[in-house]
Amino acid sequence: MLFLSYCFTRPFTCCARFFLTTFYCSKMSKDYLATNLLIETLTLNLASYEPGPKTIDTFTLDQIEKLMKKLEQFLATCKLVPIEEDESHRDKIMMCFYQQPDTVRCRHCSESFTEYVAATQHVQIHDHGKEQNPEHKAIPDDEPNVAPASNRETVQIENRPNGNSATNGETPQKQRELVPSLDVLKKRCLAKQNFKYSKSLKKFLKKNIDIVIDMALAEGDEIKSASENKTMVEQLVECLKPHYPAVKCYPFGSRIVGTGCATSDLDIFVDLQEVYYGRNDKPGVESITESILKVEKILRNTKQWTIDEIILNCRVPLLRVISHEFGIQCDLTFSNGLAHRNSLLLEYMFDLQPTSRMLVCYLKQWSRERSLNGYTISLMVIFLFQLMDCLPSVASLQLDPKNDLIIDGWNAGFATPSLEELDIKLELAEMKDLADKFFQLYSFRSFYTSWFTLETQIISPFHGPSWGCPLLKKHFGSPNYSKVPATMERLKRYLLEHKHDTSSKYQFAYDRLLVVQDPFELCHNVAKALPAEVAIRIVHSFELSAKLLYAESNKQL
């Protein structure tokens, strides 16, 4: 190895700036875009090195010298002319297409690597494969995302129950193979799959989006302001007060934040013994199971309520009851006030940007057959708006300790500044554009892939996009969580405290395809219950929806 204090970055930065801002052929070359992207990628790659002297081997030095010589020859034949196209249009194109500055991809199987040693080991795997199979052929360059046949699967997206199983002796229309194992800490962790539009998806996306949203908003507003919400809470308090004099009930969920529909249940946190701020280290408080069983017995003997179900074996145990007067299902929880605080946060965000609530209402209609619940959709929409610089991160709303509100160790407090105080403009984009951005953002091939990819990053309304410092899934696999951001100190302490706990209840499920982090209870991935095959189907539905929306928009032009 040669030790050189070589100043490579400056010449290449100058070249990159030259191409990106001033170079324009009199007749646009078909390679013009690729040239600009390659130079930008090289610039970013060189800029990622630590400042100061570096070691470089003779092979790399030879490659760089060849490149600089080729650049000199190329520039000698170029004529400098003014840029004729619109600058904003050019910048949009540069943002739309990208090449990773820190990733290389195998020509044979499209596997990606960021480290030289791993790439070397991968080459050896292919060499071994050729010995076993002399007819092994490289995948053509025009199919960069095709995986080995052993890892492919074909899945038909159909209008069918989530279980995807045949009932009553019926034979499924499509036989689905086992889903390949995923490495969700790496980019391009999924094999290429052949998903098709379902009839229901096509039918929904062909509807007038503004009409769909107007109807959903009207229903959401009606449900939110319905007097029965307040009446049911009052009836519940009335039934429980003789047995629990300090009882308070806090409604939350879609009926409260304005994204509910006529069939939505009413979620209520029942605070029997002043445990809104948590049960930890509070003496004399009965267990959640005890509370559920006692309340079930109390309500069973009343005329206002019918007991529907007791659910104890889940993350948040609950008692499901039905109001006799209104026929509305109510899910009663007894843990703490975090869920209520979540709804207050959603209300605040929706009030700041009303189009965010409109988009949630639309996506809930889209998701009726796709297993994605309203709370998860709401957090994903908020993250999209944060990416658009239209909403603040929750971390930024918690900078002032005066706003802290600690519930079982988690900070559920937040400031409520106005858009003017945040220096954020009201987002007034058309809903079809916002829906397209949502589907694009959470697709595998996205306009936003250079900034965010759900394959390796976490959807975190708490952290926000944090340009240049994305929240990566692999951060939570680092020794003693050393790479977890400083803003998540509470989460880091929690993870260290429960490092040796075997129960999944105490683990942060970061090793999934979809990781949507709760904005307050940071150890909770609200999408962790989705099976891998369902998550894959949902994400590919995003991709198909983006394509179909684009096609429908072109038809209307």
C-alpha positions as CSV (number, residue, x, y, z in Angstrom):
1,M,0.0,0.0,0.0
2,L,1.2,3.5,-0.8
3,F,0.7,6.3,1.7
4,L,-0.4,9.3,-0.2
5,S,-1.8,12.7,0.7
6,Y,-3.7,12.9,-2.6
7,C,-6.2,15.6,-3.1
8,F,-8.6,13.7,-5.4
9,T,-11.9,15.2,-4.1
10,R,-11.4,18.7,-5.4
11,P,-10.8,17.9,-9.1
12,F,-13.8,15.5,-9.2
13,T,-16.0,17.9,-7.3
14,C,-15.2,20.6,-9.9
15,C,-15.9,18.1,-12.7
16,A,-19.2,17.1,-11.1
17,R,-20.2,20.8,-10.7
18,F,-19.2,21.4,-14.3
19,F,-21.4,18.7,-15.6
20,L,-24.3,19.3,-13.3
21,T,-24.6,23.0,-13.9
22,T,-23.0,24.1,-17.2
23,F,-22.2,21.2,-19.5
24,Y,-24.8,20.8,-22.3
25,C,-24.2,19.2,-25.7
26,S,-25.5,21.1,-28.6
27,K,-27.3,17.9,-29.4
28,M,-28.3,16.0,-26.3
29,S,-26.4,12.7,-26.0
30,K,-28.3,9.6,-24.9
31,D,-25.6,9.2,-22.3
32,Y,-26.0,12.7,-20.8
33,L,-28.1,11.7,-17.8
34,A,-26.0,8.6,-17.0
35,T,-22.8,10.8,-17.2
36,N,-24.2,13.3,-14.7
37,L,-25.4,10.6,-12.3
38,L,-22.1,8.7,-12.4
39,I,-20.1,11.9,-11.7
40,E,-22.5,12.9,-8.8
41,T,-22.1,9.3,-7.4
42,L,-18.3,9.4,-7.6
43,T,-18.3,12.9,-5.9
44,L,-20.5,11.7,-3.1
45,N,-18.4,8.5,-2.7
46,L,-15.1,10.5,-2.4
47,A,-16.7,13.0,-0.1
48,S,-17.6,10.1,2.3
49,Y,-14.0,9.4,3.2
50,E,-12.6,10.9,6.4
51,P,-10.6,14.1,5.8
52,G,-6.8,14.0,6.0
53,P,-4.1,11.6,4.4
54,K,-5.3,8.3,3.1
55,T,-3.8,5.0,1.9
56,I,-4.4,3.9,-1.7
57,D,-3.2,0.9,-3.5
58,T,-1.6,0.9,-7.0
59,F,-4.7,-0.6,-8.7
60,T,-7.0,2.2,-7.4
61,L,-4.4,4.9,-8.3
62,D,-4.1,3.4,-11.8
63,Q,-7.9,3.5,-12.2
64,I,-8.1,7.2,-11.1
65,E,-5.3,8.2,-13.4
66,K,-7.0,6.5,-16.4
67,L,-10.2,8.3,-15.5
68,M,-8.6,11.7,-15.2
69,K,-6.8,11.1,-18.6
70,K,-10.2,10.2,-20.1
71,L,-11.8,13.3,-18.6
72,E,-9.1,15.5,-20.2
73,Q,-9.6,13.9,-23.6
74,F,-13.4,14.2,-23.3
75,L,-13.3,17.9,-22.2
76,A,-11.0,18.7,-25.0
77,T,-13.7,17.8,-27.5
78,C,-16.5,19.6,-25.7
79,K,-18.0,23.0,-26.4
80,L,-19.3,25.0,-23.4
81,V,-22.8,26.4,-24.0
82,P,-25.5,27.9,-21.8
83,I,-28.1,25.5,-20.3
84,E,-31.3,25.7,-22.4
85,E,-33.6,23.6,-20.2
86,D,-35.4,24.9,-17.1
87,E,-33.2,24.6,-14.1
88,S,-35.9,23.3,-11.7
89,H,-36.9,20.7,-14.3
90,R,-33.2,19.5,-14.6
91,D,-32.9,19.4,-10.8
92,K,-36.1,17.3,-10.6
93,I,-34.6,14.8,-13.1
94,M,-31.4,14.6,-11.1
95,M,-33.3,13.9,-7.9
96,C,-35.6,11.3,-9.6
97,F,-32.8,9.0,-10.8
98,Y,-29.9,7.9,-8.8
99,Q,-27.0,5.5,-8.3
100,Q,-25.8,4.5,-4.9
101,P,-22.4,6.0,-4.0
102,D,-21.7,3.3,-1.5
103,T,-23.1,0.2,-3.1
104,V,-22.1,-2.2,-5.8
105,R,-24.3,-4.9,-7.4
106,C,-23.5,-8.3,-8.7
107,R,-23.9,-8.8,-12.4
108,H,-25.0,-12.4,-11.9
109,C,-27.7,-12.2,-9.2
110,S,-28.1,-8.5,-8.5
111,E,-27.0,-8.9,-4.8
112,S,-25.7,-5.6,-3.5
113,F,-22.6,-5.0,-1.3
114,T,-20.9,-2.1,0.5
115,E,-17.8,-3.9,1.7
116,Y,-14.9,-5.3,-0.3
117,V,-14.4,-8.5,1.8
118,A,-18.1,-9.4,1.4
119,A,-18.0,-8.9,-2.3
120,T,-14.9,-11.1,-2.6
121,Q,-16.6,-13.9,-0.7
122,H,-19.7,-13.5,-2.9
123,V,-17.5,-14.0,-6.1
124,Q,-16.2,-17.2,-4.6
125,I,-19.8,-18.4,-4.2
126,H,-20.4,-17.8,-7.9
127,D,-17.2,-19.6,-8.8
128,H,-18.3,-22.6,-6.8
129,G,-21.7,-22.5,-8.5
130,K,-20.1,-22.5,-12.0
131,E,-18.1,-25.6,-11.1
132,Q,-21.3,-27.3,-10.0
133,N,-23.2,-26.0,-13.1
134,P,-21.0,-25.2,-16.1
135,E,-24.1,-23.8,-18.0
136,H,-24.5,-21.0,-15.4
137,K,-25.2,-17.7,-17.2
138,A,-25.1,-14.2,-16.1
139,I,-28.3,-12.3,-15.9
140,P,-28.7,-9.7,-18.7
141,D,-28.0,-6.1,-17.7
142,D,-31.6,-5.1,-18.6
143,E,-32.9,-7.3,-15.8
144,P,-30.9,-6.0,-12.8
145,N,-33.3,-7.0,-10.1
146,V,-33.9,-10.7,-11.1
147,A,-32.9,-13.1,-8.3
148,P,-31.9,-16.7,-8.7
149,A,-34.9,-18.9,-9.7
150,S,-34.8,-20.7,-6.4
151,N,-35.7,-17.5,-4.6
152,R,-38.5,-16.4,-6.9
153,E,-42.2,-16.7,-6.1
154,T,-45.4,-15.7,-8.0
155,V,-48.1,-14.2,-5.9
156,Q,-51.6,-13.3,-7.1
157,I,-53.1,-10.3,-5.2
158,E,-56.7,-11.3,-4.9
159,N,-59.8,-10.3,-3.1
160,R,-59.7,-12.9,-0.4
161,P,-59.3,-13.2,3.4
162,N,-56.0,-12.4,5.0
163,G,-55.3,-16.1,5.8
164,N,-55.2,-16.9,2.0
165,S,-56.4,-20.4,2.8
166,A,-59.2,-22.4,1.2
167,T,-62.3,-23.1,3.2
168,N,-65.3,-25.4,2.9
169,G,-63.3,-27.7,0.6
170,E,-62.7,-25.0,-2.0
171,T,-59.5,-25.1,-4.0
172,P,-57.5,-21.9,-4.1
173,Q,-57.2,-20.3,-7.5
174,K,-53.5,-19.8,-7.1
175,Q,-51.0,-22.0,-5.2
176,R,-48.5,-19.8,-3.5
177,E,-45.0,-21.0,-2.9
178,L,-43.2,-20.4,0.4
179,V,-42.0,-16.9,0.9
180,P,-38.1,-16.8,0.7
181,S,-36.3,-15.8,3.8
182,L,-35.5,-12.1,3.9
183,D,-32.5,-10.1,5.1
184,V,-34.2,-6.8,5.9
185,L,-31.0,-5.1,7.0
186,K,-29.7,-5.0,3.4
187,K,-30.9,-3.1,0.4
188,R,-32.8,-5.1,-2.2
189,C,-33.6,-7.8,0.3
190,L,-36.5,-9.2,-1.8
191,A,-36.4,-11.5,-4.8
192,K,-38.2,-10.2,-7.9
193,Q,-41.9,-11.4,-7.8
194,N,-44.7,-11.4,-10.2
195,F,-47.6,-9.5,-8.7
196,K,-50.7,-8.7,-10.6
197,Y,-53.5,-6.2,-10.1
198,S,-56.6,-7.5,-8.4
199,K,-60.0,-6.5,-9.8
200,S,-60.8,-4.7,-6.6
201,L,-57.6,-2.7,-6.7
202,K,-58.2,-1.7,-10.3
203,K,-61.8,-0.7,-9.6
204,F,-60.8,1.4,-6.5
205,L,-58.0,3.3,-8.2
206,K,-60.2,4.1,-11.2
207,K,-62.6,6.0,-8.9
208,N,-62.5,9.8,-8.7
209,I,-60.1,10.3,-5.8
210,D,-61.7,13.6,-4.8
211,I,-65.2,12.0,-4.5
212,V,-63.8,9.1,-2.5
213,I,-62.1,11.6,-0.1
214,D,-65.1,13.9,0.2
215,M,-67.3,11.0,1.2
216,A,-64.7,9.6,3.7
217,L,-64.1,13.0,5.2
218,A,-67.8,13.7,5.7
219,E,-68.2,10.3,7.4
220,G,-65.2,10.9,9.5
221,D,-66.4,14.3,10.6
222,E,-69.8,13.0,11.4
223,I,-68.4,10.1,13.5
224,K,-66.0,12.4,15.3
225,S,-68.7,14.8,16.4
226,A,-71.4,12.1,17.1
227,S,-72.9,12.6,20.5
228,E,-72.9,8.8,21.2
229,N,-69.1,8.9,21.7
230,K,-69.5,11.1,24.7
231,T,-72.7,9.3,25.9
232,M,-71.0,5.9,25.9
233,V,-68.0,7.2,27.9
234,E,-70.4,8.8,30.4
235,Q,-72.4,5.5,30.7
236,L,-69.2,3.6,31.3
237,V,-68.0,5.9,34.0
238,E,-71.5,5.7,35.6
239,C,-71.3,1.9,35.8
240,L,-67.8,1.8,37.2
241,K,-67.8,4.7,39.7
242,P,-69.5,2.8,42.5
243,H,-66.7,0.2,42.4
244,Y,-63.8,2.5,41.4
245,P,-64.5,6.1,42.7
246,A,-61.5,7.6,40.9
247,V,-62.3,6.1,37.5
248,K,-61.8,8.2,34.4
249,C,-62.3,7.2,30.8
250,Y,-60.3,8.6,27.8
251,P,-61.6,7.9,24.3
252,F,-59.0,7.6,21.5
253,G,-58.6,6.1,18.1
254,S,-60.1,6.8,14.6
255,R,-63.5,7.9,15.8
256,I,-61.8,10.6,17.9
257,V,-59.2,11.9,15.4
258,G,-61.6,12.1,12.4
259,T,-60.5,9.1,10.3
260,G,-63.3,6.7,11.4
261,C,-66.3,5.3,9.6
262,A,-69.7,4.0,10.6
263,T,-68.3,0.5,11.4
264,S,-65.3,1.8,13.5
265,D,-65.2,0.8,17.1
266,L,-64.7,3.3,20.0
267,D,-61.4,2.8,21.8
268,I,-61.4,3.8,25.5
269,F,-58.6,3.8,28.0
270,V,-60.2,3.0,31.4
271,D,-58.2,4.5,34.2
272,L,-59.5,2.8,37.3
273,Q,-56.8,3.6,39.8
274,E,-55.0,6.8,38.5
275,V,-52.6,4.9,36.3
276,Y,-52.7,7.3,33.3
277,Y,-48.9,8.0,33.8
278,G,-48.1,4.3,34.2
279,R,-48.3,1.3,36.5
280,N,-44.6,0.9,37.0
281,D,-43.6,1.0,40.7
282,K,-47.0,2.1,41.8
283,P,-48.0,0.2,44.9
284,G,-51.5,-1.2,45.5
285,V,-52.5,-1.2,41.8
286,E,-54.2,-4.4,40.6
287,S,-52.9,-6.1,37.5
288,I,-54.4,-5.5,34.1
289,T,-55.8,-9.0,34.0
290,E,-57.5,-8.4,37.4
291,S,-58.9,-5.1,36.2
292,I,-60.4,-6.7,33.0
293,L,-62.0,-9.6,34.9
294,K,-63.5,-7.3,37.5
295,V,-64.8,-4.8,35.0
296,E,-66.2,-7.7,32.9
297,K,-68.2,-8.9,35.9
298,I,-69.5,-5.4,36.7
299,L,-70.6,-4.6,33.1
300,R,-72.2,-8.1,32.6
301,N,-74.7,-7.2,35.3
302,T,-75.8,-3.9,33.6
303,K,-78.4,-3.1,31.0
304,Q,-76.1,-0.8,29.0
305,W,-73.5,-3.3,27.9
306,T,-73.0,-6.7,26.4
307,I,-69.7,-8.6,26.9
308,D,-68.4,-9.5,23.5
309,E,-64.8,-10.8,24.2
310,I,-62.0,-10.9,26.6
311,I,-58.5,-10.8,25.0
312,L,-55.6,-11.3,27.4
313,N,-53.0,-13.0,25.2
314,C,-51.9,-9.9,23.3
315,R,-49.6,-6.9,23.6
316,V,-52.3,-4.7,25.0
317,P,-55.0,-6.9,26.8
318,L,-58.5,-5.6,26.3
319,L,-62.2,-6.1,27.1
320,R,-64.5,-5.9,24.1
321,V,-68.1,-4.8,24.9
322,I,-71.1,-3.6,22.8
323,S,-73.3,-0.7,23.7
324,H,-77.0,-1.8,23.9
325,E,-78.2,1.7,23.1
326,F,-76.1,2.4,20.0
327,G,-74.9,-1.1,18.9
328,I,-71.3,0.2,18.8
329,Q,-68.4,-2.0,19.7
330,C,-66.0,-0.5,22.4
331,D,-62.5,-1.8,23.0
332,L,-61.6,-1.1,26.7
333,T,-57.9,-1.0,27.6
334,F,-56.4,-0.6,31.1
335,S,-52.6,-0.2,30.6
336,N,-51.8,3.6,30.6
337,G,-52.5,6.8,28.8
338,L,-50.0,6.3,25.8
339,A,-52.7,5.4,23.3
340,H,-54.7,8.5,24.3
341,R,-51.6,10.7,23.9
342,N,-51.0,9.1,20.4
343,S,-54.5,10.3,19.4
344,L,-53.8,13.8,20.7
345,L,-50.6,13.8,18.5
346,L,-52.5,12.7,15.4
347,E,-55.1,15.4,16.0
348,Y,-52.4,18.0,16.3
349,M,-50.6,16.9,13.1
350,F,-53.9,16.6,11.2
351,D,-54.9,20.1,12.3
352,L,-51.5,21.5,11.1
353,Q,-51.9,19.9,7.7
354,P,-55.5,19.0,6.9
355,T,-54.5,17.3,3.7
356,S,-52.7,14.7,5.8
357,R,-56.0,13.6,7.3
358,M,-57.6,13.6,3.9
359,L,-54.8,11.3,2.6
360,V,-55.3,8.9,5.6
361,C,-59.0,8.7,4.9
362,Y,-58.3,7.8,1.3
363,L,-55.7,5.2,2.2
364,K,-57.9,3.6,4.8
365,Q,-60.5,3.0,2.0
366,W,-57.6,1.7,-0.2
367,S,-56.4,-0.7,2.6
368,R,-59.8,-2.3,3.5
369,E,-58.7,-5.6,2.0
370,R,-54.9,-5.2,2.6
371,S,-54.4,-5.7,6.3
372,L,-52.9,-2.3,7.1
373,N,-54.6,-0.6,10.1
374,G,-55.5,3.0,10.4
375,Y,-52.9,3.9,13.0
376,T,-50.1,2.5,11.0
377,I,-51.3,4.3,7.9
378,S,-51.5,7.6,9.9
379,L,-47.9,7.3,11.0
380,M,-46.7,6.5,7.5
381,V,-48.6,9.6,6.1
382,I,-47.1,11.8,8.8
383,F,-43.6,10.5,7.9
384,L,-44.3,11.3,4.2
385,F,-45.3,14.9,5.2
386,Q,-42.1,15.2,7.3
387,L,-40.1,14.1,4.3
388,M,-41.9,16.9,2.3
389,D,-40.9,19.4,5.1
390,C,-44.6,19.9,5.8
391,L,-44.7,18.5,9.4
392,P,-42.2,18.6,12.3
393,S,-40.6,15.5,13.8
394,V,-41.8,14.5,17.2
395,A,-38.2,14.8,18.5
396,S,-38.3,18.5,17.6
397,L,-41.5,19.0,19.5
398,Q,-39.9,17.5,22.6
399,L,-36.8,19.8,22.8
400,D,-38.2,21.8,25.7
401,P,-38.3,19.7,28.9
402,K,-41.3,21.8,30.0
403,N,-43.4,19.8,27.7
404,D,-42.3,16.4,29.0
405,L,-45.1,14.1,30.1
406,I,-43.6,10.7,31.2
407,I,-45.7,7.6,30.9
408,D,-44.1,4.3,32.0
409,G,-40.7,5.8,31.1
410,W,-41.6,7.2,27.7
411,N,-41.9,10.9,26.9
412,A,-45.5,11.4,25.5
413,G,-45.4,15.2,25.8
414,F,-45.0,17.6,22.9
415,A,-45.2,21.3,22.1
416,T,-48.0,22.5,19.7
417,P,-46.6,25.3,17.7
418,S,-48.5,26.7,14.7
419,L,-47.3,26.4,11.1
420,E,-46.3,30.0,11.2
421,E,-44.1,29.4,14.3
422,L,-42.6,26.3,12.6
423,D,-42.0,28.3,9.4
424,I,-43.9,25.7,7.4
425,K,-46.3,26.4,4.6
426,L,-49.8,24.8,4.3
427,E,-49.7,21.9,2.0
428,L,-52.3,22.3,-0.7
429,A,-51.3,19.7,-3.3
430,E,-53.9,17.8,-5.2
431,M,-54.8,14.5,-3.4
432,K,-53.9,12.4,-6.4
433,D,-50.4,13.8,-6.2
434,L,-50.2,13.1,-2.5
435,A,-51.5,9.6,-3.0
436,D,-49.0,9.0,-5.7
437,K,-46.1,10.3,-3.5
438,F,-47.3,7.9,-0.7
439,F,-47.3,4.9,-3.0
440,Q,-44.0,5.9,-4.5
441,L,-42.3,6.5,-1.2
442,Y,-43.2,3.0,0.2
443,S,-42.5,1.1,-3.0
444,F,-39.3,-0.7,-3.8
445,R,-38.6,1.4,-6.9
446,S,-39.3,4.9,-5.8
447,F,-38.7,8.5,-6.7
448,Y,-37.5,8.9,-3.1
449,T,-35.2,5.9,-3.0
450,S,-32.1,8.0,-2.8
451,W,-33.5,9.6,0.4
452,F,-35.5,6.7,1.9
453,T,-35.9,3.0,1.4
454,L,-38.1,0.9,3.6
455,E,-35.9,-2.1,3.0
456,T,-33.1,-0.7,5.2
457,Q,-34.6,2.3,7.0
458,I,-37.2,2.8,9.8
459,I,-40.4,4.8,9.3
460,S,-40.0,7.0,12.4
461,P,-42.3,10.1,12.9
462,F,-40.2,10.6,16.1
463,H,-36.9,10.9,14.3
464,G,-38.2,12.3,11.0
465,P,-36.2,12.1,7.8
466,S,-33.1,13.7,9.4
467,W,-31.3,14.4,6.1
468,G,-27.9,12.8,6.0
469,C,-28.6,10.7,9.1
470,P,-31.3,8.2,8.3
471,L,-32.5,5.8,11.0
472,L,-31.3,2.4,9.8
473,K,-32.5,-0.9,11.0
474,K,-29.0,-2.1,11.4
475,H,-28.4,0.6,14.0
476,F,-30.3,-1.6,16.5
477,G,-28.0,-4.5,15.9
478,S,-24.9,-2.6,16.9
479,P,-23.0,-3.7,20.0
480,N,-24.7,-2.1,23.1
481,Y,-26.8,-0.1,20.6
482,S,-23.9,2.4,20.1
483,K,-25.3,3.6,16.8
484,V,-28.7,4.4,18.0
485,P,-29.2,8.2,17.7
486,A,-28.6,10.3,20.8
487,T,-32.2,11.6,20.5
488,M,-33.4,8.1,21.4
489,E,-31.5,7.8,24.7
490,R,-34.7,6.6,26.4
491,L,-35.0,3.8,23.8
492,K,-31.3,2.9,24.2
493,R,-31.6,2.6,28.0
494,Y,-34.7,0.5,27.6
495,L,-33.1,-1.9,25.1
496,L,-30.0,-2.3,27.4
497,E,-32.2,-2.9,30.4
498,H,-34.2,-5.6,28.5
499,K,-31.2,-7.0,26.5
500,H,-31.4,-10.4,28.0
501,D,-35.3,-10.7,28.1
502,T,-36.5,-13.5,25.8
503,S,-40.1,-12.2,25.6
504,S,-40.9,-10.4,22.3
505,K,-42.9,-8.0,24.3
506,Y,-39.7,-6.3,25.4
507,Q,-37.9,-6.3,22.1
508,F,-37.9,-3.8,19.3
509,A,-38.9,-5.7,16.1
510,Y,-36.5,-3.8,13.8
511,D,-35.7,-6.9,11.7
512,R,-39.0,-6.8,9.6
513,L,-39.8,-5.6,6.2
514,L,-42.1,-2.8,7.5
515,V,-40.8,-1.1,10.6
516,V,-43.1,1.7,11.7
517,Q,-42.0,3.1,15.0
518,D,-44.5,4.4,17.5
519,P,-43.7,8.1,18.1
520,F,-43.8,7.8,21.9
521,E,-43.2,4.1,22.9
522,L,-40.1,3.9,20.7
523,C,-39.6,0.2,21.3
524,H,-42.8,-0.6,19.5
525,N,-43.0,-1.4,15.8
526,V,-46.7,-0.9,15.2
527,A,-46.5,-3.1,12.0
528,K,-44.7,-6.0,13.6
529,A,-47.8,-8.3,13.6
530,L,-47.8,-8.4,9.8
531,P,-46.6,-11.8,8.5
532,A,-43.8,-11.5,6.0
533,E,-45.9,-12.6,3.1
534,V,-48.6,-10.0,3.9
535,A,-46.0,-7.2,4.2
536,I,-44.6,-8.2,0.8
537,R,-48.1,-8.1,-0.7
538,I,-48.8,-4.7,0.8
539,V,-45.6,-3.1,-0.4
540,H,-46.1,-4.5,-3.9
541,S,-49.6,-3.2,-3.8
542,F,-48.1,0.3,-3.2
543,E,-46.0,-0.2,-6.3
544,L,-48.9,-1.4,-8.4
545,S,-51.1,1.4,-7.2
546,A,-48.5,4.1,-8.1
547,K,-48.3,2.6,-11.6
548,L,-52.1,2.5,-12.0
549,L,-52.6,6.0,-10.7
550,Y,-50.0,7.2,-13.2
551,A,-51.7,5.5,-16.0
552,E,-55.1,6.9,-15.0
553,S,-53.7,10.4,-14.8
554,N,-52.3,10.1,-18.3
555,K,-55.7,9.0,-19.6
556,Q,-57.2,12.2,-18.3
557,L,-54.7,14.5,-20.0
